Amino acid sequence: MKITVDVDENYIENEVVIKCSEINEEIINLQKILSTRNAINTKIELYKNNVEFYEALENIIFFETDGDVVKAHTRNNIFETKNRLYELEQILPCYFCRISKSAIVNVKEIYSITKNITASSKIEFKNTHKNIFVSRGYFKPLKNKIDEIRSIT
């Protein structure tokens, strides 16, 4: 693979362009690595008691709906977001994964999954007491996402 860096002080914003003859596994993985790396410093607007907070996406362990409200959980806090889950799915980096109709999880923060064949499986997170459940229909896509993220990080 050929890598070229073009430096010009007139560029306003950094841009990465991938030129290829076809989309293959290597190109897809490269794109995922770059998009994940780019999302590290991305912050999301959250609310708590009428105060706006700007939290880094990497600090969010999961999003869940509670009635009409979507809540964002960090290890120690719970915030509200004005986004709906389907909107979040479109803007979140590739290390987030839908695990039920009412939740999206940060795959990089998963510590363990207690599998339950007849019901939802329990997900526990690093350095926190919080947990959430993955629906049976979303279990396989979650496992695939975990494997995918493990292979690119």
C-alpha angles and dihedrals in degrees: 000000000000118000121197127182116198112195118195124157090213092069110107098196133021113250133186117206121189114204115193142154092228141000108257136161093274092054092046092051091047091051091050092049092051095046092047091049091048091053094058095091096035114121130200127212111244135172137218124170092346092306121121118227129186108212126183111246091230088065093057111095096183147343122222138174120242106185106304093341127089112213127201116210124206121179093272107016145049120215134177125236129200090220123097119230093253089054091049091051088060097050105033120099121257094267091073118086135186109242101174141354087276106037146056120191136203100237093200090063097053113118100176145350120212103205119218115188096199100039143014118316120236120240120201125191136219118271097356140085092228121114139171137189129248115214117237092246092055097044097089094047088049092052089049091050091050090052091046094051091045090054095052100042 
